[in-house]
Amino acid sequence: MADVESAGSTPQADRPRKRRRRTMACTQCRSRKLRCDREYPTCTRCMKSRTPSKCTYEDGFLWQQPTTLTPTSVSTNRTVGASVHASVAPRTEQTGLVNVELTPSLGREPALARSDAMLSTVAPNSGPIAHPEDAPEQERRPQGKEKGFLETVLGAPKAAVDQEPYINTDVLHRSRRSGVEETPPLSTRPRRPCADDGSDMDDVLSPSHDLDLSPRIMMRGRDTKTRFSGSGIYANVVAQFPDIRAFAEEIRHANPILSQVRPDLERVIKGLWRRQPLKQAFPDPTIESLIALLPSRSVVDELIGVYLTYIESLHRIFHVPTFLKELDDFWKMVPNPSPIAAAFVVQLLLVLACAWNLADMTSLQDKSAVPLKCYTAIEWVLHAEKWIENARFRRQEITTLRLQILTIMARNCHGMKRSKAWLATNTLVRQAMLSGYHRDPDQYAQISVFNKEMRRRIWMTIVELDLQVAIDRGMPPAVQPLDYDTLPPLNIDDDEIHQSSSVAPADRPLSDITDSSFQTALGRSLPLRLKGCQLMHSPRISCRYEEIQRLDWELSRHLSQIPRWDHTGASDLVKQHKVALWKAAIETKLAQTLLSTHTPFAIESQREPLFAPSARSRLDSATMILSTQKRLFNTSKPLSLCMLGEWTTQALLSVCQVLHAQGQRNNLSSHPISSLSLLRSLPGLSESLVLLAETALVALEDRFWLVLKGAKDYFFLSTLVALAKAKQWPDQADMYKHQVVERILLFAQALFSRHAGCEHLGKPGMGSFHNNQV
């Protein structure tokens, strides 16, 4: 009590002044006594209440985010950002169930500081809200059935979410360095302030500086029901089209015909295979039922020829002479099927399913005694999957690994279970490692020469499949070069080795054309591509830009070392197609690795001049992929279909993004940088890029007619190409919008016409497209 009384008797002047707590909320939320999320430059409540200009903070406010800006950066950039804050409001973009505030283009806001322009925030929900207090109720409202056709079809198929600043803001403000000695991590090094005159030439970012980048990701869904795609090209590029939704809405309002045919278009989007056979139950397969699924021998022979030419030459899993001998023995045992192995029949069905889309349907129908249904190959895959699922393999051996590889390739050919491909390839890699395929078989004396070579082929094919799926999905690969020591397969023909061989044949020069030439040539760059995929798809890209340049140099060196494979047999069409396919596949795989490596840096090249080489390399890689596809498209349809995949879509998106960005800067007086300068300085380059994009879109249309799903991606890409052309030539924007509608209607009508007599279309038949009414 004495202490209390003495304290109470202290004069008022001697009391320490109570420290005023800093106000963290914006002025509007503080006046309304609402919880503020402190987003900068505009909080979510002010944005939803349509009063972004009134969202202001106290002087010296420190923006609280997972990666916090330094006080010096905020104090110097706050006044600049506040000057344009009242006139420019961020654009809200809704993709899927996640709402994204995309960073405004640097060309539109030249007054914004670089650190402010790079930051993107995530809003809980989109759409106008009259009263911020009612936001929680509207956030819980389901939106799946309230979306219009263009919101789900012409909207972005992926949701790009920036969970934190794309580039660590400290990386743009370096202290002076002498030499390239090792330095501590960026987060532990203090930033040196700029000079008094505002010049930061001494602190400019150089290739020897350590980078700490957080790549963009894609997340669809909400709460615990989400689907993740890593830092692939979709996540980086799609976010660069903030006006795609407004462009699609203009198309929808200007063309009421889309609302009339919406039910039929939705059936196209969901896939025409939903009812039959995917949703139709069937009993467990037996050896008799599996043999009954096979078509006539002439059809089987043609499909096997297509498989050996276009698929087996890329993914080596068979010893072709042995496989053909087993096939002849199978046909002899068909009348008495008891000694036939069910695994061989399943293997044969999967081989036929892989080649189905590459064959000529008219020729197959002429050779078949019974009508071939449009979903015949789908039934083969489903029955094979069910048999493999029911089979109880006690130990993984080469036949079971072949079945798993063929299942993954057949699903990919028909667009089945695309979201589970990464899991399937990872499981396949682990199964192969459990069987020791990741260790070179020369260390074990109990493995024959023939089986050693087959194990090397199988392992190389498995790693390539996993790497391709990882790059497409933006995920890390299952293995790295240090995880295995299996040697590449020998560059030999299959006739040079047999099961009774006791001595391995001599490895032939890479310039010689053999049955294993492609796998041998592609295997030289496999460790480098694995390293690049692991680096770019990590949670954080921690490296120096000179390492990216070194990776670019090594990949370009492999591109220059692709064998010429000159062949004298000009009349041999099969060999011509094989060599053309090998060269195109190696070029495309190396170019895709370059594309995924440079895309994150190319996106930031408009803000950071250091990354200008990445912008040019990305454009070169994208045009290489599209030019290769155009050449194959003009040569042969099977060749074109073989080289169509996610890499084609990624290259198409990259080209459209370059055209879109250049169109936005046409009316600006500032000089363009990076790849945009090429479009302005080289006459006719924009027209050439548009021609490549249009050709790729036509080629993708042929593929989307054959796979289960893909119509939604095709509609989105059609809108994106039209948007890029409208940015380049604004006077013809209405014509490009009309072309989008024509593409959508013609695509749907052609698909319905192909399946006019099929039962899986349901009772409405062709709907609005019946008798060409549209």
Secondary structure, 3 states (H helix, E strand, C coil): CHHHHHHHCCCHHHCCCCCCCCCCCCHHHHHHCCCCCCCCCCCHHHHHCCCHHHCCCCCCCCCCCCCCCCHHHHHHHHHHHHHHHCCCCCEEEEECCEEEEECCCCCCCCCCCHHHHCCCEEECCCCCCCCHHHHHHHHCCCCCCCCCHHHHCCCCCCCEECCCCCECHHHHCCCCCCCCCCCCCHHHCCCCCCCCCCCCHHHCCCCCCEEEECCCEEEEEECCEEEEECCCHHHHHHCCCCCHHHHHHHHHHHCCHHHHCHHHHHHHHHCCCCCCCCCCCCCCCCHHHHHHHCCCHHHHHHHHHHHHHHCCCCCCCCCHHHHHHHHHHHHHHCCCCCCCCHHHHHHHHHHHHHHHHHCCHHHHHHHCCCCCCCCHHHHHHHHHHHHHHHCCCCCCCHHHHHHHHHHHHHHHHHCCCHHHHHHHHHHHHHHHHHCCCCCCHHHCCCCCHHHHHHHHHHHHHHHHHHHHHHHHHCCCCCCCHHHCCCCCCCCCCHHHCCCCCCCCCCCCCCCCCCCCHHHHHHHCCHHHHHHHHHHHCCCCEEEEHHHHHHHHHHHHHHHHCCCCCCCCCCCCHHHHHHHHHHHHHHHHHHHHHHHHHHHHHHHCCCCCHHHHHHHHHHHHHHHHHHHHHHHHHHHCHHHHHHCCCHHHHHHHHHHHHHHHHHHHCCCCCCCCCCCHHHHHHCCCHHHHHHHHHHHHHHHHHHHHCCCCCCHHHHHHHHHHHHHHHHHHCHHHHHHHHHHHHHHHHHHHHHHHHHCCCCHHHCCCCCHHHHHHCC
